[in-house]
Amino acid sequence: MNHDPVILLTNDDGIAAEGLRALEGVLERLGRIVIVAPELEQSASSHAITLDKPLRIKEFARNRYTVSGTPTDCVLAAVHGILDRKPDLVVSGINHGPNMGEDVHYSGTVAAALEGCILGITAMAVSLVSWTPQRFDGAAGAAEVLARRLLASSGGRAALWNVNVPPVSLAEIKGIRVTKLGSRVYNDIIVRKRDPRGKEYFWIGGGEPGWSTEENSDFAAVSAGFVSVTPLRIDLTDYQGMQALEELADAWKQERITG
């Protein structure tokens, strides 16, 4: 019986993305790789699930599948429709571009890893912090190191890591820093223009993003040449806010009693 770990790979850049191939090349040393990725690019799709049309799943090679939907669809299809058991690890990436700070809420790369964690599977999203053409070997090497650690520590609560890697070779990476999500500074996020017929239109994401230089943030770590690893959680509850609301609830109750 084969007891090798099963590693599910996906992304939001699509099945033909260079980052996905680089990830497969290193992680195949750790276990059995199954790729289930979007047929087309799904960047900034966040945690969208396709509900208004059927999904088309195509097997084009052994353990290689495309899905006519979002990264979240891919993880759901893999776990509930393709694999005969849950994978031991979900790795999403390598995304061509950063996923730091508030951008994790928009990212299809992070959403795929998040869906794995929701399903009780330890997961990791990996992004190369560069928009220009780059080699992925440094990010792939970092992903292998971190994947080994996640597989070795399997058991208990499923972990969810958001990983951002500077665009350098593995030898040039200075190390790993455990970070918090930074804060993005949005510049000219909406660009207003007119088409040749004089009609107004809008384009989202016009300006180059900036980042706060807050200490211990993902952006600070990557800027200093380190791999940023941010542990994320599914629970979005504001526990400090709960205390304030409890006071409101008590005041409401008291008012009803005395009023």
Helices and strands as residue ranges (DSSP letters): E 6-10, H 18-27, E 32-38, E 57-61, E 64-67, H 71-77, I 78-82, E 89-96, G 101-105, H 108-118, E 123-128, H 137-152, E 160-165, G 170-172, E 176-178, E 184-185, E 190-194, E 200-204, E 210-211, H 218-223, E 227-231, H 239-258
